[in-house]
Amino acid sequence: MSSGSPTAYLVWSVLACLFFCFLIFHLWKYDRFQCLKWSEAGRQPGAFKRFMSYTYIATLTFLVMFSVAYTFIKFKEGFIITPEGTIYPKPVELYSTTHKKWILPLLFLFSAAWACEICHVHCSSELTFWLFILHQGPKIRLWFDSWEFRVWLLGTVVAGLGLPLTTLISRRDLDTCQAWIFLVGSSASTATTILFLYVLARFPEFIRRVKADGGEPKIVLRLVMFYQLNFGRVLFRFLFTIPLLILALDGVQGSHSINENFLILLGGIGCFVSSFMTLLIFFPRSLTQELGYTTALIPSTVVDKPLMTTSTDINYGAGSSPMHTPKAIVHPPSVHSSEPSQSEDTTPEYEFEDSANNTRSNIPVTDW
């Protein structure tokens, strides 16, 4: 395994910088960076959600720093030409002393970024929390008392220590060190992505249960959006982890005839596209609320009541198709304010009645 061409890492740098700019824009439109405060005025503080927000932003920051610096060094060192006329990227062992001393700190930075990414995206946050939501029953469980939280805590410790320790142990050979980082990180990410398939398999049933229990339309629509985004994100997660796993096995077991630059490009595209979808899931914007509109559920008696007037639809003819009967009303914005209040908690909740205790309870869907 060579360390890849400068052009391949240039793509990583461009993707990282573009996505970091989009992150800033999205968080500003989301709530004017209020989600980054440890305790928000007017909202219930959530230390877990703050921690996951910080690890997610730390991941992107570290990736930008690593990719830009590594690309700069790659272009400075250039290529070598073998006696047979083959052109290769210059191995790390042949780097100048000025550039070579920066490789190990950059690899530590890359391992820290991947550790934060595993903590946030997979077993340490989203996987365990979605399992916690899917396993909710009539009796409410607290997140901090659940077995999913203990799995999250264990996964965070293992990921936070495993990848930096891998870099520390294999630091003698810098080319092999990068291969071991790819191997450990891609193996953990691939395994947890496979486990996430269980969440995707159970999610449609969960949406139907929320809808049958009288969940608000905005909650059901947001859950459907989460399901579709998670489905696409899992596909791009495999596009991210499997190419880097192949590249890592090549570096650890010996050089093989593979297109390393193509695998690096696939890994970079899969990483940042899946991270883009993670951002939309973790910080979901609501254009309905941003424009000042609200939704209200139409009672079933009103929905089932026959219409008093007859209208003509150019596609369906006279009358109204039952498939297109409206289930909710979108109310126009207030004339007093065109922006939603920042103090209002827009986190969707799953609300149901406990028949045994005759009480109502809320299960947060995205307030991590």
Salt bridges, closest charged atoms under 4 A:
GLU40 OE1 - ARG43 NH1 3.34
GLU40 OE2 - ARG50 NH2 2.76
GLU77 OE1 - LYS90 NZ 3.23
GLU77 OE2 - HIS99 ND1 2.60
GLU117 OE2 - ARG237 NH1 2.47
GLU126 OE2 - ARG233 NH1 2.86
GLU148 OE2 - HIS135 ND1 3.26
GLU148 OE1 - ARG141 NH1 3.22
GLU205 OE1 - ARG202 NE 3.71
ASP250 OD1 - HIS256 ND1 3.08
GLU290 OE2 - ARG285 NE 2.89
ASP345 OD1 - ARG43 NH2 3.04
GLU351 OE1 - ARG360 NH2 2.68
